[in-house]
Amino acid sequence: MIAWEDPSAVHKRLESMEELMKNFHSQMEGTTFEKKGMSEVLELYKTKVVELDAERHKLNRTIDSLQQDLEKAGDQTIAVQMVADKARRDHEIDMDDAERSHRHNLEDIRMSNEESLRSEAREKIDTLIREYKIKIDDLERELRRELDEERSRRLHEVADLTAQRDAQLQNVAADIGKKEREASTVRDELRQVEANLEREKSFRASVESKLSEASANTLELEAANRALQARITYLESSDQERSQAFADLHRRTQEAIDKATAANDKLRIEETLRRKLHNQVQELKGNIRVFARVRPALGSEEDEAATITFPDEAEESKEIVVKGPEVKNALGVSKSQPHPYSFDRVFGPASDNSEIFEEISQLVQSALDGYNVCIFCYGQTGSGKTFTMSAPDGMIPLAVRQIYETAKGLEEKGWTYRMEGTFVEIYNEELMDLLGKSEDIGKKKHEIRHDTENKKISITGVQKVELDSPDRVQDMLKKAAKNRTVAQTAANERSSRSHSVFILTLIGENSITGDKSEGTLNLVDLAGSERLAHSQAEGQRLLETKAINKSLACLGDVIASLGKEGGHVPYRNSKLTHLLQYSLGGNSKTLMFVMISPLQAHLAETITSLKFAHKVHNTHIGTAKRHNKVAH
Ligand SMILES: Nc1ncnc2c1ncn2[C@@H]1O[C@H](COP(=O)(O)OP(=O)(O)OP(=O)(O)O)[C@@H](O)[C@H]1O
């Protein structure tokens, strides 16, 4: 069954459909209009295409005609090129023909000229030969004349020179005669000095015998005095009858006392005289002395021995000759130069320490008498410095023993001595106390102080050892050796790379005369004197070697300056010379040992050491002054 819709809804739907139809119509009208416009544009484009087609046909025709023109022009170019090639070939053929005919012409001309030139040259050469022959003859004549002149001039000169040489020879002979006379005068003077020395020695011996006689007298008088005192006591306890005898004895006692006082005075004067004479003898020997000592080859040493001789060994023992290294001369022959040196004394390998001490004991006596004394050991490593200084029979123990014994002997003449020892090491320009605590080695700093008024040095913070018996010396040396070992562990082989200085201060006082004296004995074991070039040192070793060389050079400079009167003495340039300032020079006595190794391998160092020592030996140092506090 059909359901009928609401008529108002149908009406509404119809209205909307009408509306839609209207819209559709208006759209259709717009589209028709657009289509018309588009058709017009299309028509316009079609006409344009027809026009362009006509234009293209026209252009194609133009291109065809141009193509034809181009082909024609190409044909013409080829024709022209062919004509040009032919012309060039023809020209080349013409050029070849011309050149060939020119060459033929030239050949003809040269052939005709050559003959005439040759004959012309031959003539010229002949003329030149004739001219030169004339010139050569002239020159020959001239040269012969000049040669004759020169020969006669030279003959004159030779005659003159011969005359001059004869005159000079005469002068030299006269000089030699003069020098020989001077030498014999010097020899006479030397003999005189030796005679004086002998006289002084015998005088000293007589003074010493008088001294012992006087001390015996004193003892005798003292004994008599004591006997008399006992007698007085006895007499005093007796009755009046003995009073006369008592007065008598009293007088005689007084006389004995007077005699004892006179003997003591005499004793004092003679002791003063002995000291004066002893010093004069030392001065006559020179205030700086140099001894050379050659050590023996050791059992462990297998190296070749150097040739070292002692020409005057049997008499004075002052000379040493070392055979230098072999040097090839211009002819290739090897030769070696002898190097002779002379010193105050030379000790060969057979000498022992006690023999050496005999020579220096006089200087040790001078230190007791109030002088400053310095004894050095110089030489390369292993040459025997420490053996000479510090061995049980070395200079240090023997010196202290002698001082101790002499001081004991002087006690009866009123002298009492105090001995103080200081032992320091100088390593790389730093001071170490060898008698201090081991743990302080290398840590504690020490300074050198100078008392310019009393001419004394002191070192801050060092241990001083009272040497009241000879045995204390061995203890002290042991301690120093131990401390050196401690230091050595820190810097390998250090003992040979440092200087050791043993300073013995001797303070004396005379209870009879009131005299006081203060002398210093410095015993110095110098560091090895190896040369820088030979040591092949590097790093720390190089620094050490430089420091050693510098301080040894400073020592040489100080000694050289002391030899020149009045000049500046550079003590401050090294710790060693600064420390020894008051023991080197005018107011002191110096002895240097130059130690020599006997081995050929050490020859270069040996010669360097001997040269250094020889320079020192040639230095004259001024008169020594005694450090006494009371003038005589
Ligand atoms: N006169 C001598 N007689 C016997 N042996 C010696 C003599 N001189 C040195 N010697 C020995 O030679 C060796 C080297 O000597 P020493 O140590 O004294 O030399 P040095 O010059 O002090 O060396 P360094 O510079 O290294 O300290 C040591 O074994 C020592 O005992």
The ligand as an SDF file (V2000), in Angstrom:
LIG
                    3D

 31 33  0  0  0  0  0  0  0  0999 V2000
  154.7980    4.4210   49.4540 N   0  0  0  0  0  0  0  0  0  0  0  0
  153.9230    3.4280   49.3520 C   0  0  0  0  0  0  0  0  0  0  0  0
  154.2650    2.1850   49.7030 N   0  0  0  0  0  0  0  0  0  0  0  0
  153.3800    1.1650   49.6010 C   0  0  0  0  0  0  0  0  0  0  0  0
  152.1060    1.2940   49.1650 N   0  0  0  0  0  0  0  0  0  0  0  0
  151.6910    2.5200   48.8140 C   0  0  0  0  0  0  0  0  0  0  0  0
  152.5760    3.6360   48.8910 C   0  0  0  0  0  0  0  0  0  0  0  0
  151.9120    4.7150   48.4660 N   0  0  0  0  0  0  0  0  0  0  0  0
  150.6610    4.2920   48.1630 C   0  0  0  0  0  0  0  0  0  0  0  0
  150.5180    2.9880   48.3650 N   0  0  0  0  0  0  0  0  0  0  0  0
  149.3160    2.1810   48.1030 C   0  0  0  0  0  0  0  0  0  0  0  0
  148.7900    2.6300   46.8580 O   0  0  0  0  0  0  0  0  0  0  0  0
  147.3680    2.6740   46.8880 C   0  0  0  0  0  0  0  0  0  0  0  0
  146.8850    4.0690   46.5360 C   0  0  0  0  0  0  0  0  0  0  0  0
  147.3630    4.9730   47.5090 O   0  0  0  0  0  0  0  0  0  0  0  0
  146.4690    6.0880   48.1770 P   0  0  0  0  0  0  0  0  0  0  0  0
  145.0940    5.6220   48.4700 O   0  0  0  0  0  0  0  0  0  0  0  0
  147.2410    6.6760   49.2730 O   0  0  0  0  0  0  0  0  0  0  0  0
  146.4080    7.0920   46.9470 O   0  0  0  0  0  0  0  0  0  0  0  0
  145.7320    8.5250   46.9060 P   0  0  0  0  0  0  0  0  0  0  0  0
  146.6100    9.3770   46.0780 O   0  0  0  0  0  0  0  0  0  0  0  0
  145.4200    8.9870   48.2660 O   0  0  0  0  0  0  0  0  0  0  0  0
  144.4330    8.2150   46.1130 O   0  0  0  0  0  0  0  0  0  0  0  0
  143.0300    8.9630   46.2710 P   0  0  0  0  0  0  0  0  0  0  0  0
  143.2110   10.2550   45.5560 O   0  0  0  0  0  0  0  0  0  0  0  0
  142.1170    8.0110   45.5690 O   0  0  0  0  0  0  0  0  0  0  0  0
  142.7310    9.1160   47.7260 O   0  0  0  0  0  0  0  0  0  0  0  0
  146.9530    2.2470   48.2830 C   0  0  0  0  0  0  0  0  0  0  0  0
  146.6400    0.8860   48.2240 O   0  0  0  0  0  0  0  0  0  0  0  0
  148.1970    2.4570   49.1190 C   0  0  0  0  0  0  0  0  0  0  0  0
  148.2640    1.5660   50.1990 O   0  0  0  0  0  0  0  0  0  0  0  0
  1  2  1  0
  2  3  1  0
  2  7  2  0
  3  4  2  0
  4  5  1  0
  5  6  2  0
  6  7  1  0
  6 10  1  0
  7  8  1  0
  8  9  2  0
  9 10  1  0
 10 11  1  0
 11 12  1  0
 11 30  1  0
 12 13  1  0
 13 14  1  0
 13 28  1  0
 14 15  1  0
 15 16  1  0
 16 17  2  0
 16 18  1  0
 16 19  1  0
 19 20  1  0
 20 21  2  0
 20 22  1  0
 20 23  1  0
 23 24  1  0
 24 25  2  0
 24 26  1  0
 24 27  1  0
 28 29  1  0
 28 30  1  0
 30 31  1  0
M  END
$$$$
